[in-house]
């Protein structure tokens, strides 16, 4: 029943994101006859989760905020490198001034990116990186993020016990760097060992499925900690359904459902299982989906002649645990700047992530992540 609920919810929001993207591909911001706008293309690869929906929405919002400068066009390649290569080549032929890309591979797109650069197109990759020197990368330190989550779990279980590892979309630098971080921390402690590994593809629905399949032949009492890319909430609600009283420490994602579960029981009125505060033991750390919006903002600077934009922009990450978790009431950029980092379930989808605040993107708040609408102009 819970899997069905999550899948239905994802279908609903993916459909909504598709409608937003379709609108962006045609009208997005009404063009002015007097003003020539930059033609900016977004090349998406894997789109099977709330994070990617949010990333698209925040890029949409950034384009609207700078609507006097930008016409934004969106294309989705899926997890197929050759299709993404073809799309990038087509974008160049269509007259792109800038391409913002979520790359499915760090190297496979390099020739297409180099061709774009040679023709004067500015190329930015966000979250997942590319190795072509002419491109710009905007991303968090995925290895550091994973290491911090794994160290938190290790400390929580006194550096000994059985670990279930959850991995993400293979082939991306995000998954490669995170898995390396997880494994290297676990290898430091002889008392810790990985007893199971499941691939969740960064999707709450898929993670629930693969954890359920794994637990069909294991007991929760045999798992001391879970480390991985997503699914804290999916594991905890399964434990609650099984009557487990002491929930498993999870070094996890920033999905709102996960952070809500980390809040003290009863702290949000009118909520019920499975989407409710559980007092769950976790550390929530994840890639900010707003990195794509920041990439667009920086691309506009480069197009405007700003030579100071670095080729590599490191996006800050924030670790959220029971020590610093704080409920937002409205989700404005200003409110998030003041320290709130989780939303009432009525305000946001379960698998949408909460870490949408960046100091350099005051254009982006909760409305941007949910609906592609920027913050009011200052």
Secondary structure, DSSP 4 states (H G I P E B T S, - for coil): -HHHHHHHHHHHHHHHHHHHHHHHHHTSSPPPSSSPPEEEEEEE----SHHHHHHHHHHHHHHHHTTTTEEEEEEE--S-HHHHHHHHHHHHHTT-SEEEE--S-SSTTHHHHHHHHHTT-EEEEESS----TTSEEEE--HHHHHHHHHHHHHHHTTT-EEEEEEE-STTSHHHHHHHHHHHHHHHH-TTEEEEEEEE-TT-HHHHHHHHHHHHTTS-GGG--EEEESS-HHHHHHHHHHTT-SSPPEEEE--BHHHHHHHSPTTSSTT-BTTBS-----EEE----TTHHHHHHHHHHHHHTT-TT--SEEEPP---B-TTT--EESS--HHHHHTT--EE-TTTS-TTSBS----TT-TT--HHHHHHS-PPPP-
